[in-house]
């Protein structure tokens, strides 16, 4: 009798463990990846990083190869927020070398240097976080802390739980989506109040997501983005009032875990 009871206990224990292991796997937190892009004269290219800074938008193209050991050629783009970036006088592009990267005190410093590799630009860099980044499932976006260029040091806006963030010539657009509620917000460059609308609806096609937010007084806002295009469109009473392409943008999407 005792042997039978012991065998039964072992079977129940194994069954319980067998049920618990799949539950633990299902409970694993969702991880995310972040993709960033810069709009170069209407052509969207991958960005290493971009920065929504006070007074300007900055972006550096992503090099073809990694930057951990050997500096790679990139282009730095800068648009001033006032006057608006449509003005040729507000736009600046400059060639640089990007890399190497070095970690220190919670940050990763990726050097920007002159194209000839000289050390005159050794104090220029892009600083990102090695704490607030998508390696940790708690963050949907990796934090870009700072761009330091010949024009100065510029801190960058950060929205850790946004699914999308981009800068047009006139405003910054942020979209949050927790799976139940989608929210849209803007930060206008001319100092006027931005828009905040919740209750957005999302649909998907073969390219990517499209969000629609219905605001006050008949206004609605459409945000569409993928790897080769991104724009925000303002409508009222079914009529399109304006369409703004993004100069630079990032979006977050779930990582497909390997089985």
C-alpha positions in Angstrom: 0.0 0.0 0.0 2.8 2.4 0.9 4.5 1.7 -2.4 1.3 2.4 -4.3 0.8 5.7 -2.5 4.4 6.8 -3.1 4.1 6.0 -6.8 0.9 8.0 -7.0 2.5 10.9 -5.3 5.4 10.8 -7.8 2.9 10.8 -10.7 1.0 13.7 -9.3 4.3 15.6 -8.7 5.4 15.0 -12.3 2.0 16.1 -13.6 2.1 19.3 -11.6 5.6 20.1 -12.9 4.5 19.4 -16.4 1.7 21.8 -16.1 3.7 24.4 -14.4 6.6 24.6 -17.0 4.3 25.7 -19.9 2.7 28.2 -17.6 6.1 29.7 -16.7 7.0 29.9 -20.4 3.7 31.7 -21.1 4.4 34.1 -18.3 7.8 35.2 -19.8 7.6 39.0 -20.4 7.3 40.2 -24.0 10.5 41.7 -25.4 10.6 44.4 -28.1 12.8 45.7 -30.8 13.2 49.3 -31.9 13.7 50.5 -35.5 14.8 54.0 -36.4 14.8 55.9 -39.7 15.7 59.2 -41.2 14.0 60.8 -44.3 16.7 62.0 -46.7 15.1 64.1 -49.4 12.1 61.8 -49.6 14.1 58.6 -49.3 13.9 56.8 -46.0 17.1 55.3 -44.7 17.8 53.3 -41.5 19.2 55.6 -38.7 21.7 54.7 -36.0 19.9 57.1 -33.7 18.0 60.4 -33.8 17.3 63.1 -31.3 14.3 65.2 -30.6 16.2 68.0 -28.9 15.3 71.5 -27.8 15.3 73.7 -30.9 16.4 71.0 -33.4 16.1 67.5 -34.7 19.3 65.5 -35.2 19.8 62.2 -36.9 22.7 60.0 -37.9 22.4 57.3 -40.6 23.1 53.7 -39.7 26.4 52.5 -41.2 26.5 49.4 -43.3 28.8 47.6 -40.8 29.0 47.5 -37.0 30.8 50.3 -35.1 32.1 48.4 -32.1 35.7 48.4 -33.3 36.1 50.2 -36.6 34.7 53.7 -37.3 32.2 53.7 -40.2 31.1 56.6 -42.5 27.8 58.1 -41.7 25.9 61.4 -42.3 24.7 63.7 -39.6 21.4 65.6 -40.4 20.2 68.6 -38.4 16.9 70.5 -38.8 16.2 73.6 -36.8 12.7 73.8 -35.3 12.5 77.6 -35.5 12.6 78.7 -38.3 10.8 75.6 -39.6 12.9 72.9 -41.3 11.4 73.7 -44.7 13.9 76.6 -44.9 17.2 75.6 -46.6 19.0 77.7 -44.0 17.8 75.5 -41.2 19.1 72.2 -42.7 22.6 71.0 -42.2 24.3 67.8 -43.3 27.8 66.7 -42.5 29.9 63.6 -43.1 31.4 61.8 -40.0 32.8 58.6 -38.9 30.8 56.7 -36.3 32.4 54.5 -33.7 33.8 52.9 -31.8 31.3 52.5 -28.9 32.3 52.4 -25.2 30.3 51.8 -22.1 30.6 53.9 -19.0 28.3 54.6 -15.9 25.1 53.3 -17.4 25.6 54.8 -20.8 27.1 53.8 -24.2 29.2 56.5 -25.9 29.5 56.1 -29.7 32.1 58.5 -31.0 31.6 60.9 -33.9 34.9 61.9 -35.6 36.0 63.8 -38.7 36.0 61.9 -42.0 39.8 61.8 -42.1 39.8 60.1 -38.7 41.6 63.0 -37.0 41.1 63.5 -33.3 39.7 67.1 -33.5 36.2 65.8 -33.0 37.1 63.3 -30.2 34.7 65.0 -27.9 31.7 64.5 -30.2 29.5 61.5 -29.6 26.0 59.9 -29.3 25.1 58.7 -25.8 22.6 56.0 -25.4 21.5 54.1 -22.3 22.6 50.5 -21.5 20.0 50.4 -18.8 16.8 51.8 -20.4 16.9 49.8 -23.5 15.0 47.0 -25.3 17.2 44.3 -23.9 15.1 44.7 -20.8 11.4 43.8 -21.5 10.4 46.8 -19.3 11.2 49.2 -22.1 9.7 49.4 -25.6 12.2 52.1 -26.7 15.9 52.4 -26.1 16.8 55.7 -24.6 18.9 58.1 -26.7 20.3 60.5 -24.1 22.4 63.0 -25.9 24.0 64.1 -29.2 27.2 66.1 -28.8 28.1 67.8 -32.1 30.2 70.9 -33.0 27.1 73.0 -32.4 26.8 71.9 -28.7 25.4 69.2 -26.4 21.7 68.3 -26.9 19.5 66.2 -24.7 16.9 64.1 -26.4 13.2 63.5 -25.6 12.4 60.0 -24.4 9.2 58.0 -24.3 10.0 54.5 -23.0 6.6 52.9 -23.6 5.7 54.5 -26.9 5.1 52.3 -29.9 5.9 55.2 -32.2 7.7 58.5 -32.0 8.6 60.8 -34.9 9.4 64.4 -35.8 7.9 66.3 -38.7 8.8 69.7 -39.8 6.3 71.2 -37.4 5.8 68.8 -34.5 6.8 65.7 -32.5 4.2 62.9 -32.7 4.0 60.2 -30.0 1.7 57.1 -30.1 1.2 54.7 -27.2 -0.7 51.4 -27.5 -1.0 49.1 -24.5 -3.2 46.6 -26.4 -6.4 48.0 -25.0 -6.1 51.8 -25.6 -4.2 53.7 -28.2 -3.2 57.4 -27.5 -1.9 60.2 -29.7 0.0 63.3 -28.6 1.9 66.1 -30.3 4.5 68.6 -29.2 4.3 71.6 -31.5 7.5 73.4 -32.5 5.9 76.9 -32.7 4.9 76.8 -29.0 1.2 76.3 -29.6 -0.6 73.7 -27.6 -0.4 70.2 -28.8 -3.1 67.6 -29.2 -3.9 64.7 -26.9 -6.4 62.1 -28.1 -7.1 58.6 -26.7 -9.3 55.8 -27.9 -7.5 55.3 -31.2 -8.1 52.4 -33.6 -5.4 50.5 -35.4 -5.5 48.4 -38.5 -2.7 46.5 -40.3 -1.8 45.8 -43.9 1.2 44.1 -45.5 3.4 47.1 -44.8 2.6 48.0 -41.2 0.1 49.6 -38.8 -2.2 52.6 -39.4 -3.7 54.4 -36.4 -6.8 56.7 -36.6 -7.6 59.0 -33.7 -10.9 61.0 -33.6 -10.5 64.3 -31.7 -12.6 67.2 -30.9 -14.6 69.4 -33.4 -14.6 66.8 -36.1 -10.8 66.6 -36.4 -9.1 63.2 -36.9 -5.5 62.1 -37.1 -4.0 59.3 -39.1 -0.5 57.9 -38.3 1.0 55.4 -40.7 4.5 54.0 -40.6 6.8 51.3 -41.8 10.4 50.8 -42.9 10.2 53.0 -46.1 7.6 55.7 -45.2 5.9 57.4 -42.3 3.5 60.3 -42.1 0.8 61.9 -40.0 -2.4 63.2 -41.7 -4.9 65.7 -40.3 -8.5 65.5 -41.5 -11.7 67.2 -40.7 -15.2 66.2 -41.8 -13.6 63.7 -44.2 -11.4 66.2 -45.9 -7.6 66.0 -45.7 -6.2 69.3 -44.3 -2.5 68.4 -44.3 -0.1 65.5 -44.6 3.3 65.7 -42.8 6.1 63.3 -43.6 8.4 62.4 -40.7 12.0 63.7 -40.8 13.0 61.0 -38.4 11.1 58.3 -36.5 11.3 55.2 -34.4 8.9 52.4 -33.8 8.7 49.5 -31.4 7.4 46.0 -32.2 7.3 42.7 -30.3 10.2 40.3 -30.8 9.2 37.0 -32.3 10.7 34.5 -29.9 12.3 31.4 -31.3 10.3 28.2 -30.5 
